[in-house]
Every structure is written in C-alpha cells, then in structure tokens.
Amino acid sequence: MEYGLIGEKLGHSFSKEIHEKIENYEYVLKEIKKEDLEIFMKAKDFKAINVTIPYKEAVMKYLDGISDSAREIGAVNVIVNKDGKLYGDNTDFAGMKALIEKAGISVSGKKVLILGTGGTSKTAFAVAKSMDASIVLKVSRKKTDGNITYEEMYESYTDAEVIINTTPCGMYPNADDVPVDIEKFPCLEGVIDAIYNPLRTNLVSNAMKKGIKAEGGLYMLCAQAVFASEKFTGKTLPQDTTKKVYGEIYPKKQNIVLIGMPSSGKSTVGRQLAKELGMEFADTDDMIVEKHKMPITEIFSVYGEDVFRKWEAECVREISLKSGYVIATGGGAVLSEKSVRLLKQNGRLYFLDRPLELLIPTSDRPLAKDREAIEKRYKERYPIYKNVADETVNNASSVTECAEKILKLHSKNV
C-alpha cells in the first residue's frame, strides 16, 4: 500500500473516508497482529501511514527519526517513508487541541483527569499541559509511576473539572460501557471522549444530560487526518479544511431516527429520506418480523407484549450500532430508556408529530387497532416522544414536506 492506517482492530474506523475526502489518494485500512508488526515495519512497504491502538508507542523503535514533539509526547501516529528512512510525528496533539477548542471547554487553571495511559493518553496529557491546566493526572486500572488508580480517583480526585477519556471503553461494538460515573464529580465542567464510534458515547451523553460541555472524538479524527495528510503530501491545506471535512462526514455518519405514533408516517418518510440522502433504511418492526418469521400481530397473540418488547430492544441495539442509516422505530420503542440511549449514540431522534385526528387505526398494530386504542396510546406516549426527541417535526402535511423539514434540520446539526 502507499497510504493507510495500521492498527490491531480497525472495523470501527472512519479514517479511509476522511482521508479520501481530504486528498486524492487511496487510503488502506490494514489490521496487523502484534506478532507481525516487526515484519511490516522492517519491510517499509508504504509511502506514509497513520498508526493507531495499540502501536503508537511500539512503532517508535523502528524509526530513523522522530519529531521533537512526538518524542516529548512519547507516541507516534504518523510515519513518512523518505527514501527508505522512516520518520515519525504526532498529529494527534493538534487534533486533540482542536477538539477541546471546538467543545468550548476551558482547561486553563483546571484540574484534569485523563483516563488511560496509552499513546493517546500521553498526547492528551501534553495538550492539557500546553493549555495551562493546573493539575493533570492520568488514571489507570493498575498503579504505576506517573498515574493514579480509579480507586484513588474516586477517593481523592472527585473535584476534577475536566475529564478526557482516551481508553476504548464505550467504543464500538461495546457501546454500552462507560469508563467513569460522572455523578461522582460535582465540579465537572467538561468531558472529552477520544472515541468517535459511536458518535456520542454514554460518557458524553451522561455529561450532556447534566448540562456539562461534552464532545466525542470525530472532530479530533478529522483534524489529525488533515494534519497527517499535509505530512503525507508536503502540501499546505486551507485553514478551513478540517471544518469542511467534518461537516461532510458527520451528517453521513449520524443516523436519522424517526419516532412517533403508529401511522405517523415514520416508514414512508424514512424511505423518502434514505433515497434522497443515499443512506441505508431500516425499520425495526420489519427487522423483528424478518428475524422471528412472524407478523407482529401473531407475536402479540402468541407471546404477548413483554416478549415483543424484548425482541424490539434487541433489534434496536443491533441497528443503533450502525451509522449512516435512516431508522424508523416502532411506536413503543421509546418506552425503553436503554433503547433511547442506544439510538442516540449514533443518531438524532426526530419525533413525527402527526395530529391525533390524522392517525389511522389499523389491524396490523395490536396496540392501535381501533380509535379508542390509538387515543389511549397517544395520551400515554405523547409526553415521552416530546421528552426524548432531539427535534419535533410537524407531520400534518405531505411526505415530501415532512422529509424536507428533517433534511433542513439534519444539515444544520453539525
């Protein structure tokens, strides 16, 4: 390969799409086992590469030269091959700094906790120090020189004002995980998570619910990629390149999740949106039927609502891990707080608010099969839809008009 990314597991990576938007070269994702790293590095069969977990430190011994900044940080994420000589640099520093600035988080004079002790942790440590943090502490599961344990953190450092997560805890496919309980940090003002898949980890979501400034790692990924591309090619890119690339990538990766009452138009509008945006479409009700080979009315009659909700939650979890989808959910999917949280990790929830008088009872919806039932569901669920939705979209008119409203909102959400 000429250009690309090496790491142990890259199934979650967005780097190929980002780099190929920045510059006209093919960017290869190459997974390498730990025992094969030396063979790859000594072969030097590339022009320039990025390096990610867990090799940002391990590659350093194979390099002929390392930039002062990368050496000081103790981690390399860019390697350029110059006539058979390998030179390492670190663009994660600039990427992390750009992310913190985008989030509007002030680090100066603050106590900062950095979760993790790997290459990205070292970068975050250097960035926090450069931004004049008063105290910066690394947190690790094991006690070593230069860091504290999670137990020590909870005992003595819950007055931290900024937390930066550089661990893979909460990363796809283990998106349910969360590295720390932010309820135990009463002084917390800002949260940064280097994870970009999912777009909004549970850590970020938990912070946002408390009104704390928080941001996931996609902007950092875009920023460091722009700086890396300059190293690859020797070109100086326009100053707004990162913002432009992020503005193109984020909407394509963020799911559009449609919630609302049965017959509110979720499936019809969803298919229209997917077609216009060139995104994949998924209907959680259709997923349940396909997976269990039974119509929903039969599932209710044979197994009952509890089993249906269990199967629905399983399908919601499956689709919520994906990105770049338009998702139509069942009318009762939002009754599960966990399902809502999962859907929000990679998606934005749009409530199709169709007036009650326009909702049509149908026999294939067991809990909305007649006018009495649909009115009851409407009264029960309307406050829930409004509460969990990121946006409420009036759908009293045509499919096209509703889709256009969502497209406008989606394009602004960057």
C-alpha positions as CSV (number, residue, x, y, z in Angstrom):
1,M,0.0,0.0,0.0
2,E,1.0,3.6,-0.4
3,Y,-1.1,5.4,2.2
4,G,-3.2,4.0,5.1
5,L,-3.7,3.2,8.7
6,I,-2.3,0.3,10.7
7,G,-3.8,-1.0,14.0
8,E,-4.8,-4.2,15.6
9,K,-8.6,-3.8,15.1
10,L,-9.9,-1.3,12.5
11,G,-13.5,-2.4,11.9
12,H,-14.7,0.8,13.6
13,S,-12.5,3.2,11.6
14,F,-13.8,6.1,9.6
15,S,-10.2,7.1,8.5
16,K,-10.5,5.8,4.9
17,E,-13.5,8.0,4.2
18,I,-12.0,11.0,5.8
19,H,-8.6,10.8,4.1
20,E,-10.1,10.2,0.7
21,K,-12.2,13.4,1.1
22,I,-9.1,15.4,2.0
23,E,-6.8,14.3,-0.8
24,N,-6.9,12.2,-4.0
25,Y,-5.1,9.1,-2.9
26,E,-6.2,5.6,-1.9
27,Y,-6.1,5.0,1.8
28,V,-5.9,1.4,3.1
29,L,-7.0,0.1,6.5
30,K,-4.5,-2.6,7.4
31,E,-5.1,-4.7,10.5
32,I,-1.8,-6.1,11.9
33,K,-1.4,-8.7,14.6
34,K,1.1,-7.8,17.3
35,E,3.5,-10.6,16.2
36,D,3.5,-9.3,12.7
37,L,4.3,-5.6,13.4
38,E,8.0,-6.0,13.2
39,I,7.8,-7.7,9.8
40,F,5.6,-4.9,8.5
41,M,7.8,-2.1,9.8
42,K,11.0,-3.6,8.5
43,A,9.5,-4.1,5.1
44,K,8.8,-0.4,4.8
45,D,6.3,-1.1,2.0
46,F,4.5,2.2,2.2
47,K,4.9,5.9,1.4
48,A,3.2,7.2,4.6
49,I,0.9,5.7,7.2
50,N,-1.1,6.6,10.3
51,V,-0.8,4.5,13.4
52,T,-3.5,3.7,16.0
53,I,-4.2,1.5,19.0
54,P,-2.1,-0.3,20.2
55,Y,1.0,0.6,18.2
56,K,1.6,4.3,18.7
57,E,4.5,3.6,21.1
58,A,5.6,0.2,19.7
59,V,6.5,1.6,16.3
60,M,8.9,4.1,17.7
61,K,11.9,1.7,17.9
62,Y,11.7,1.1,14.1
63,L,12.0,4.7,13.1
64,D,15.1,6.5,11.8
65,G,13.9,9.9,13.1
66,I,11.2,11.2,15.4
67,S,10.0,14.8,15.7
68,D,10.8,16.6,18.9
69,S,7.1,16.9,19.7
70,A,6.4,13.2,19.1
71,R,9.4,12.3,21.2
72,E,8.4,14.5,24.0
73,I,4.8,13.1,24.0
74,G,6.2,9.5,23.7
75,A,3.8,8.5,20.9
76,V,3.8,8.5,17.1
77,N,0.7,8.4,14.9
78,V,2.2,9.4,11.6
79,I,5.1,7.7,9.8
80,V,6.5,9.0,6.5
81,N,8.9,6.9,4.3
82,K,11.6,9.2,2.8
83,D,13.8,7.2,0.5
84,G,13.7,4.1,2.8
85,K,14.1,6.1,6.0
86,L,11.1,6.2,8.4
87,Y,10.3,9.4,10.2
88,G,7.6,9.6,12.9
89,D,5.5,12.5,14.0
90,N,2.4,13.2,16.1
91,T,-0.7,15.0,14.7
92,D,-2.9,13.7,17.5
93,F,-1.7,16.7,19.5
94,A,-3.1,19.2,17.1
95,G,-6.3,17.1,16.7
96,M,-6.9,16.8,20.5
97,K,-6.3,20.6,20.9
98,A,-8.8,21.3,18.1
99,L,-11.4,19.1,19.7
100,I,-11.2,20.7,23.1
101,E,-11.4,24.1,21.4
102,K,-14.4,23.1,19.4
103,A,-16.2,21.8,22.5
104,G,-15.7,25.2,24.1
105,I,-14.0,23.6,27.2
106,S,-11.6,25.8,29.2
107,V,-8.7,23.8,30.5
108,S,-6.6,26.7,31.8
109,G,-6.2,26.6,35.6
110,K,-8.4,23.5,35.8
111,K,-7.8,20.0,37.4
112,V,-7.8,17.5,34.5
113,L,-8.2,13.7,34.7
114,I,-7.0,11.7,31.7
115,L,-8.4,8.1,31.6
116,G,-5.9,5.7,30.2
117,T,-2.1,5.5,29.8
118,G,-1.6,4.7,26.1
119,G,-0.4,6.8,23.3
120,T,-3.5,9.0,23.1
121,S,-3.3,9.5,26.8
122,K,0.2,10.8,26.5
123,T,-1.0,13.2,23.8
124,A,-3.9,14.4,25.9
125,F,-1.6,15.0,28.8
126,A,0.7,17.1,26.7
127,V,-2.2,19.1,25.3
128,A,-3.7,19.8,28.7
129,K,-0.4,21.0,30.0
130,S,0.1,23.2,26.9
131,M,-3.3,24.7,27.6
132,D,-2.2,25.7,31.1
133,A,-4.2,23.1,33.1
134,S,-3.2,23.5,36.8
135,I,-3.1,19.7,37.6
136,V,-3.1,16.8,35.1
137,L,-3.4,13.2,36.3
138,K,-3.5,10.0,34.3
139,V,-5.9,7.3,35.6
140,S,-5.2,3.6,35.1
141,R,-6.5,0.3,36.3
142,K,-3.1,-0.5,37.6
143,K,-0.8,1.6,39.8
144,T,2.4,2.7,38.0
145,D,4.7,5.7,38.2
146,G,3.0,8.8,37.0
147,N,-0.6,7.7,37.3
148,I,-3.3,7.1,39.9
149,T,-5.8,4.2,40.0
150,Y,-9.5,4.5,39.5
151,E,-9.9,3.8,43.2
152,E,-7.6,6.7,44.1
153,M,-9.5,8.9,41.7
154,Y,-12.9,8.2,43.4
155,E,-11.3,8.6,46.9
156,S,-9.3,11.8,46.4
157,Y,-9.9,13.5,43.0
158,T,-13.6,13.9,42.5
159,D,-13.1,17.6,42.4
160,A,-11.8,17.3,38.9
161,E,-13.2,19.9,36.4
162,V,-12.3,18.2,33.1
163,I,-12.2,14.5,32.2
164,I,-10.6,13.3,29.0
165,N,-11.2,9.6,28.0
166,T,-8.5,8.0,25.9
167,T,-9.4,4.4,26.7
168,P,-11.5,2.2,24.3
169,C,-14.2,1.8,27.0
170,G,-17.5,2.6,25.3
171,M,-16.2,2.0,21.8
172,Y,-18.0,0.0,19.1
173,P,-19.1,-2.8,19.4
174,N,-19.1,-2.5,23.3
175,A,-21.0,0.8,23.2
176,D,-22.9,0.1,26.4
177,D,-19.8,0.5,28.5
178,V,-18.8,3.7,30.4
179,P,-15.4,4.4,31.9
180,V,-16.4,6.5,34.9
181,D,-19.5,7.6,36.8
182,I,-19.7,11.4,36.3
183,E,-22.3,11.7,39.1
184,K,-19.4,11.5,41.5
185,F,-17.7,14.6,40.1
186,P,-19.7,17.6,41.3
187,C,-17.2,20.2,39.9
188,L,-17.1,18.7,36.4
189,E,-17.3,21.4,33.6
190,G,-16.2,19.5,30.6
191,V,-15.9,16.0,29.1
192,I,-13.9,14.9,26.1
193,D,-14.0,11.4,24.7
194,A,-11.5,10.4,22.0
195,I,-13.9,7.7,20.9
196,Y,-15.7,8.6,17.6
197,N,-17.6,5.4,17.1
198,P,-20.3,5.7,18.4
199,L,-20.5,9.4,17.7
200,R,-21.9,10.0,21.2
201,T,-20.7,7.6,23.8
202,N,-22.6,7.0,27.1
203,L,-19.9,9.1,28.8
204,V,-20.7,12.1,26.5
205,S,-24.4,11.5,26.8
206,N,-24.3,11.4,30.6
207,A,-22.4,14.6,30.7
208,M,-24.8,16.4,28.3
209,K,-27.8,15.4,30.3
210,K,-26.2,17.2,33.3
211,G,-25.6,20.3,31.2
212,I,-21.9,19.7,31.0
213,K,-20.0,20.6,27.8
214,A,-19.0,17.3,26.1
215,E,-17.8,16.2,22.8
216,G,-16.9,12.9,21.1
217,G,-13.8,12.3,19.1
218,L,-14.9,12.7,15.4
219,Y,-13.6,16.3,15.1
220,M,-10.3,15.2,16.5
221,L,-10.1,12.4,14.0
222,C,-10.8,14.8,11.1
223,A,-8.3,17.4,12.4
224,Q,-5.5,15.0,12.9
225,A,-6.2,13.5,9.5
226,V,-5.8,16.9,7.8
227,F,-2.5,17.5,9.6
228,A,-1.4,14.0,8.7
229,S,-2.3,14.4,5.0
230,E,-0.1,17.5,4.9
231,K,2.8,15.3,6.3
232,F,2.0,12.7,3.7
233,T,2.0,15.0,0.7
234,G,4.0,18.0,1.7
235,K,1.1,20.3,0.8
236,T,-0.4,23.0,3.0
237,L,-4.1,22.7,3.1
238,P,-6.6,25.6,3.5
239,Q,-7.3,26.5,7.1
240,D,-10.9,25.6,7.0
241,T,-10.3,22.0,5.7
242,T,-11.0,20.3,9.0
243,K,-14.3,22.1,9.5
244,K,-15.3,21.3,5.9
245,V,-14.4,17.6,6.1
246,Y,-16.1,17.3,9.5
247,G,-19.2,19.0,8.1
248,E,-19.4,16.4,5.3
249,I,-18.6,13.3,7.4
250,Y,-20.8,13.9,10.4
251,P,-24.2,14.1,8.7
252,K,-23.4,11.0,6.7
253,K,-22.4,9.0,9.9
254,Q,-25.2,10.2,12.1
255,N,-28.4,8.1,11.9
256,I,-31.7,9.8,11.4
257,V,-34.0,8.1,13.9
258,L,-37.8,8.6,13.4
259,I,-40.0,8.2,16.4
260,G,-43.7,8.6,16.9
261,M,-47.2,7.1,17.0
262,P,-48.3,4.2,14.7
263,S,-49.4,5.6,11.3
264,S,-47.5,8.9,11.9
265,G,-45.5,8.3,8.7
266,K,-42.2,7.0,10.0
267,S,-41.6,4.3,7.4
268,T,-42.9,6.3,4.5
269,V,-40.9,9.4,5.4
270,G,-37.9,7.3,6.3
271,R,-37.7,5.7,2.9
272,Q,-38.0,9.1,1.2
273,L,-35.2,10.5,3.4
274,A,-32.9,7.4,2.7
275,K,-33.5,7.8,-1.0
276,E,-32.7,11.5,-1.1
277,L,-29.6,11.2,1.2
278,G,-28.2,7.9,-0.3
279,M,-28.4,6.3,3.2
280,E,-29.5,2.9,4.2
281,F,-33.0,2.4,5.6
282,A,-34.1,0.2,8.4
283,D,-37.5,-0.4,10.1
284,T,-37.3,-2.0,13.5
285,D,-40.7,-3.6,13.1
286,D,-39.6,-5.1,9.8
287,M,-36.4,-6.4,11.5
288,I,-38.5,-8.1,14.2
289,V,-40.7,-9.8,11.6
290,E,-37.8,-10.9,9.5
291,K,-35.8,-12.2,12.4
292,H,-38.6,-14.2,14.1
293,K,-40.6,-15.1,10.9
294,M,-43.9,-13.9,12.4
295,P,-46.1,-10.9,11.8
296,I,-46.3,-8.5,14.8
297,T,-50.0,-9.3,15.5
298,E,-49.1,-13.0,15.8
299,I,-46.2,-12.2,18.1
300,F,-48.5,-10.3,20.4
301,S,-51.2,-13.1,20.4
302,V,-48.7,-16.0,20.9
303,Y,-46.1,-14.5,23.1
304,G,-47.5,-11.2,24.5
305,E,-46.2,-7.7,24.7
306,D,-43.3,-8.3,27.0
307,V,-41.7,-10.8,24.6
308,F,-42.3,-8.3,21.7
309,R,-40.6,-5.5,23.7
310,K,-37.6,-7.8,24.4
311,W,-37.2,-8.6,20.7
312,E,-37.7,-5.0,19.8
313,A,-35.0,-3.9,22.2
314,E,-32.6,-6.5,20.6
315,C,-33.3,-5.1,17.1
316,V,-32.8,-1.5,18.4
317,R,-29.5,-2.4,19.8
318,E,-28.4,-4.1,16.6
319,I,-29.3,-1.2,14.4
320,S,-28.1,1.5,16.8
321,L,-24.5,0.2,16.5
322,K,-24.6,1.1,12.8
323,S,-24.0,4.5,11.3
324,G,-25.3,6.2,8.2
325,Y,-28.9,4.9,8.5
326,V,-32.4,6.3,8.5
327,I,-34.2,4.3,11.1
328,A,-38.0,4.0,11.5
329,T,-38.8,2.8,15.0
330,G,-42.0,1.1,16.3
331,G,-44.4,3.3,18.2
332,G,-43.4,1.9,21.6
333,A,-39.6,1.7,21.1
334,V,-39.1,4.9,23.2
335,L,-40.7,3.2,26.2
336,S,-37.3,1.7,26.9
337,E,-34.8,4.2,28.3
338,K,-32.0,1.9,27.3
339,S,-33.2,1.8,23.7
340,V,-33.4,5.6,23.6
341,R,-29.9,5.9,24.9
342,L,-28.6,3.4,22.3
343,L,-30.4,5.1,19.5
344,K,-28.9,8.5,20.5
345,Q,-25.3,7.2,20.5
346,N,-25.1,7.3,16.7
347,G,-28.4,9.1,15.9
348,R,-30.6,12.1,16.3
349,L,-34.2,11.5,17.2
350,Y,-36.9,13.2,15.2
351,F,-40.5,13.0,16.6
352,L,-43.0,13.0,13.7
353,D,-45.8,14.9,15.5
354,R,-48.9,13.9,13.5
355,P,-52.2,15.3,14.9
356,L,-54.4,12.7,16.6
357,E,-57.2,13.2,14.2
358,L,-54.9,12.1,11.3
359,L,-53.7,8.9,13.0
360,I,-55.4,5.9,11.4
361,P,-56.0,2.8,13.4
362,T,-55.1,-0.4,11.5
363,S,-55.4,-4.1,12.4
364,D,-51.7,-4.8,12.0
365,R,-50.9,-2.6,15.0
366,P,-52.1,-4.5,18.1
367,L,-51.9,-1.6,20.4
368,A,-53.5,0.9,18.0
369,K,-56.1,-1.3,16.2
370,D,-59.1,1.0,16.8
371,R,-59.8,4.6,17.6
372,E,-60.1,4.1,21.4
373,A,-56.8,2.3,21.5
374,I,-54.9,4.8,19.4
375,E,-56.3,7.7,21.5
376,K,-55.1,5.9,24.7
377,R,-51.6,5.3,23.3
378,Y,-51.4,8.9,22.1
379,K,-52.2,10.3,25.6
380,E,-49.7,7.9,27.2
381,R,-46.8,8.4,24.8
382,Y,-47.0,12.0,23.6
383,P,-45.1,13.4,26.6
384,I,-42.4,10.7,26.2
385,Y,-41.9,11.4,22.5
386,K,-41.5,15.1,23.2
387,N,-39.1,14.5,26.1
388,V,-36.7,12.1,24.3
389,A,-36.8,13.8,20.8
390,D,-33.9,16.0,19.7
391,E,-36.3,17.6,17.2
392,T,-40.1,17.7,16.8
393,V,-41.3,17.8,13.3
394,N,-45.0,18.6,12.5
395,N,-46.3,16.0,10.0
396,A,-49.7,17.2,9.2
397,S,-49.0,17.6,5.5
398,S,-47.3,15.6,2.8
399,V,-44.4,13.1,3.0
400,T,-42.3,15.4,0.8
401,E,-42.8,18.4,3.1
402,C,-42.0,16.4,6.2
403,A,-38.9,14.9,4.7
404,E,-37.7,18.4,3.6
405,K,-38.2,19.7,7.2
406,I,-36.0,16.9,8.5
407,L,-33.4,17.4,5.8
408,K,-33.0,21.1,6.8
409,L,-32.7,20.2,10.5
410,H,-30.2,17.4,9.8
411,S,-28.0,19.6,7.7
412,K,-27.8,22.2,10.5
413,N,-26.9,19.7,13.2
414,V,-23.1,19.7,12.8
